[in-house]
Structure formats: C-alpha cells, structure tokens
Amino acid sequence: MAKSMPGAGQAYLLMSVLQGDMERMHPASRRAYLEQRLRYLDEWIQILLERQRAGHSRAWLASSQHEAEEAAWDEAFQLDYLIAVRRAISEALSDLWMAADRR
C-alpha cells in the first residue's frame, strides 16, 4: 500500500517506530498524535474515494486484463484497510477522551 501513496512509506515507518512509544506517551500527547493520524487517514480515504468515483485507477497502467483486475482489487483493499485503521484510531481516541473525563 505504501507504494501507491507518495510519502506513505515514511509515515508507516514513523508509525511503527512510535508504536512502542505510544504506551509511554502522556495521554494528551497520545490524543494529539492519534488525532493527527486520523486527519492523515481521512485525507487518503477521501483521495481514494474520489479516484474511485471518477473512475481513475491504476488499472489503466496495466498491460493485461489480469493486471488491471489485480490493481482494482489492490485499491479496494487499500481503502478497506484505511477505513479499518481509521475505525481503530477513532475507538482509541474515544477511550482516551472517556478516561480523561473520568479524572
């Protein structure tokens, strides 16, 4: 997936490095980080949805029908993955906000 989104490779690398530090982050810092990740995901989801609606796909780059179908499936899986990650981050943010409200 990172290949199809310019700059995403660095973002995923940074995310994997920070993943271990997430547990040690102050809750306010964790919320700020997750909110930023949520905005980033929202942007990519919108880009993929717009490309899908407009009929723009990497499939036109394919040299065969098989490659075109593979590209279309790859884009669908990317979108599903981003939506699942967005849902998980939203749930984590909700938990953080509820924990903050209990204090």
Summary of the structure (lengths in Angstrom):
residues: 103
radius of gyration: 16.8
end to end distance: 39.5
largest distance: 59.1
contacts: 246
relative contact order: 0.13
helix: 85%
strand: 0%
